[in-house]
Amino acid sequence: MTPLAPRTVVLHGHELSYVDSGSGPAVLFIHGILGSQRQWSHLVDAVDEDHRVVVPDLFGHGDSAKPTGDYSLSSHAATLRDLLDHLGIERVTLVGHSLGGGIAMQFYYLFPERVDRLVLVASGGLGREVHLVLRSATLPGAAQVLGVIASAPVLERVEALGRGARKVGWRPGADIGAIWRGFTSLGDRESRRSFLATTRAVIDIGGQSISAHDHLGAVTPPPTLIVWGSRDRMIPAWHALSAQRALPGCRVELFEGAGHFPHLDDPDRFARALREFMADGDADTSPGP
């Protein structure tokens, strides 16, 4: 698979990077904290034969701008709405991972007429619990600590330890690989500032501070697929039960043995589940005789 060259558009005075591939019903993939469009790149070829696939880097992430400003769920949702407007897309299936799941739910709450289906992957916003690492980013002095541990000398030392461990047989899983790639993106001050602003918009020292349960009861939920890894240590898998209560009739797929990135742990199964779910939705919404 040859990676597609990202495009850029200026929204709200800042450059947003995105991939746009294929034609047909639109699917918008939304990554999580420390993520980027690259975490979805393996799915583009699996979906774009009969769908239009849009994969952005959120502001503050990847190759998109990292301005000082609002990193709330609503702000991200509005930016994605503006991206769809720029691309001339009226309706989408939203696929959101972690923070991206919270953004997807907020997008649906704000713009329900724009959403055909909802896919939540190890989603934020469905319970208070979240890993201590993210909660610690809300503490005073976190910026200074992060500046030290994300510095080039520290990252180089950790990378050297990893190379040594791999020589004796250690194989990092999808979670470690994805988190490490995200962490190495924090080498500059703008990226660290954006990471802390994004984290603090949805998390406090006690856990997740934003709950979808406050809003989803006020709207009729779309067809929804929930995917979770049974060994998710970042957000516990039982939050899928909370999602079932918030979104009656949703479909749940538990990936046994997978962690916080089930779409990376078992990409073939994820692509298959996504395509089947979208095919069912297309059949449900097709005109009758």
Secondary structure in CASP SS format (residue, H / E / C, confidence):
PFRMAT SS
TARGET T0000
AUTHOR 0000-0000-0000
METHOD secondary structure of the structure
MODEL  1
M C 1.00
T C 1.00
P C 1.00
L C 1.00
A C 1.00
P C 1.00
R E 1.00
T E 1.00
V E 1.00
V E 1.00
L E 1.00
H C 1.00
G C 1.00
H E 1.00
E E 1.00
L E 1.00
S E 1.00
Y E 1.00
V E 1.00
D E 1.00
S E 1.00
G C 1.00
S C 1.00
G C 1.00
P C 1.00
A E 1.00
V E 1.00
L E 1.00
F E 1.00
I E 1.00
H C 1.00
G C 1.00
I C 1.00
L C 1.00
G C 1.00
S C 1.00
Q H 1.00
R H 1.00
Q H 1.00
W H 1.00
S H 1.00
H H 1.00
L H 1.00
V H 1.00
D H 1.00
A H 1.00
V H 1.00
D C 1.00
E C 1.00
D C 1.00
H C 1.00
R E 1.00
V E 1.00
V E 1.00
V E 1.00
P E 1.00
D C 1.00
L C 1.00
F C 1.00
G C 1.00
H C 1.00
G C 1.00
D C 1.00
S C 1.00
A C 1.00
K C 1.00
P C 1.00
T C 1.00
G C 1.00
D C 1.00
Y C 1.00
S C 1.00
L H 1.00
S H 1.00
S H 1.00
H H 1.00
A H 1.00
A H 1.00
T H 1.00
L H 1.00
R H 1.00
D H 1.00
L H 1.00
L H 1.00
D H 1.00
H H 1.00
L H 1.00
G C 1.00
I C 1.00
E C 1.00
R C 1.00
V E 1.00
T E 1.00
L E 1.00
V E 1.00
G E 1.00
H E 1.00
S C 1.00
L H 1.00
G H 1.00
G H 1.00
G H 1.00
I H 1.00
A H 1.00
M H 1.00
Q H 1.00
F H 1.00
Y H 1.00
Y H 1.00
L H 1.00
F C 1.00
P H 1.00
E H 1.00
R H 1.00
V E 1.00
D E 1.00
R E 1.00
L E 1.00
V E 1.00
L E 1.00
V E 1.00
A C 1.00
S C 1.00
G C 1.00
G C 1.00
L C 1.00
G C 1.00
R C 1.00
E C 1.00
V C 1.00
H C 1.00
L H 1.00
V H 1.00
L H 1.00
R H 1.00
S H 1.00
A C 1.00
T C 1.00
L C 1.00
P C 1.00
G C 1.00
A H 1.00
A H 1.00
Q H 1.00
V H 1.00
L H 1.00
G H 1.00
V H 1.00
I H 1.00
A C 1.00
S C 1.00
A H 1.00
P H 1.00
V H 1.00
L H 1.00
E H 1.00
R H 1.00
V H 1.00
E H 1.00
A H 1.00
L H 1.00
G H 1.00
R H 1.00
G H 1.00
A H 1.00
R H 1.00
K H 1.00
V C 1.00
G C 1.00
W C 1.00
R C 1.00
P C 1.00
G C 1.00
A H 1.00
D H 1.00
I H 1.00
G H 1.00
A H 1.00
I H 1.00
W H 1.00
R H 1.00
G H 1.00
F H 1.00
T H 1.00
S H 1.00
L H 1.00
G C 1.00
D C 1.00
R H 1.00
E H 1.00
S H 1.00
R H 1.00
R H 1.00
S H 1.00
F H 1.00
L H 1.00
A H 1.00
T H 1.00
T H 1.00
R H 1.00
A H 1.00
V H 1.00
I E 1.00
D E 1.00
I C 1.00
G C 1.00
G E 1.00
Q E 1.00
S C 1.00
I C 1.00
S C 1.00
A H 1.00
H H 1.00
D H 1.00
H C 1.00
L H 1.00
G H 1.00
A H 1.00
V C 1.00
T C 1.00
P C 1.00
P C 1.00
P C 1.00
T E 1.00
L E 1.00
I E 1.00
V E 1.00
W E 1.00
G E 1.00
S C 1.00
R C 1.00
D C 1.00
R C 1.00
M C 1.00
I C 1.00
P C 1.00
A C 1.00
W C 1.00
H H 1.00
A H 1.00
L H 1.00
S H 1.00
A H 1.00
Q H 1.00
R H 1.00
A H 1.00
L C 1.00
P C 1.00
G C 1.00
C C 1.00
R E 1.00
V E 1.00
E E 1.00
L E 1.00
F E 1.00
E C 1.00
G C 1.00
A C 1.00
G C 1.00
H C 1.00
F C 1.00
P H 1.00
H H 1.00
L H 1.00
D H 1.00
D C 1.00
P H 1.00
D H 1.00
R H 1.00
F H 1.00
A H 1.00
R H 1.00
A H 1.00
L H 1.00
R H 1.00
E H 1.00
F H 1.00
M H 1.00
A H 1.00
D H 1.00
G H 1.00
D H 1.00
A H 1.00
D H 1.00
T H 1.00
S C 1.00
P C 1.00
G C 1.00
P C 1.00
END
